[in-house]
């Protein structure tokens, strides 16, 4: 538990101290966010706010995780695991895709960065590499970081996927989650605060999986997850990084995480759901992100079919803004919904355990 708290603490300190340095550097270079003209009029005042703050989140994530392992030498803790490194690699790869997108926006002085094809190509490439590798690296018990079975809290025996189907499933999952968090990052602190809550839930889940691990104590209700403790370090580091960044990103934001941060965090959530065998449970924990991307899909589908707009504007947080809700009201209420979703996810996780041991 000391190492988990240390990981989160180090990541928090790195994030909260590095972010103002990025704000200063980007402001001096004039690297500010362009705002879409078709967005809410109130957002035009945010034009020029420094972006690419996701760099601080990624740096804090790696340093928090690495710092915990340096401290872990004293406690004779195993080194970095395959599961954690694969998730961190996926997160970083998507962060690089987001960085390229942000860089094009800033250098071309426009609100759109990479073309949709280029962005999808980057996301799918990262997803395919992750999907192939996650089925490798078995431990002494033969457990790999990922599983070909669809999972709720454990593998569903009836939902086995051949390798090609599994790769396709991973691509859909990773692209969807990364874009969902990206769409949520439209209000000051909304994505960072919501991710902090979801990652907090995953820190509890992975720690519980570690305490009830089949490899340590095979008994009724145990979890067949390859590296749960190391994944808890990743979750705590990411949560600490998001909270530290939120200090500067909360309304009125002094910096945005940009696609560098939002695509990376979405990939992190997708990767965690795969290696912890909680793909379906993640839909509950990340319900806010699901609602955000669903609102866009519904808006586009209905408008192209009937020419009718279901929402005043999508994603759904803009709908509430155009309904005359103050931005901070929208943010806080959506944070509350994210907190409820995270708590519900943990409750469902624990109730499944009680049912398994009962």
Secondary structure, 3 states (H helix, E strand, C coil): CHHHHHHHHHHHHHHHHHHHHHHHHHHHHCCECCCCCCCCHHHHHHCCCECCCHHHHHHHHHHHHHHHHHHHCCCCCCCCCHHHHHHHHHHHHHHHHHHHHHHHHHHHCCCCCCCHHHHHHHHHHHHHHHHHHCCCCCCCCCCCCCCCEEECCCEEEEEECCHHHHHHHHHHHHHHHHHHHHHHCCCCCHHHHHHHHHHHHHHHHHHHHHHCECCCCCCCCCECCCCHHHHHHHHHHHHHHHHHHHHHHCCCCCECCHHHHHHHHHHHHHHHHHHCCCHHHHHHHCHHHHHHHHHHHHHHHHHHHHCCCCCCCCCHHHHHHHCCCCHHHHHHHHHHHHHHHHHHHHHHHHHHHHHHHC
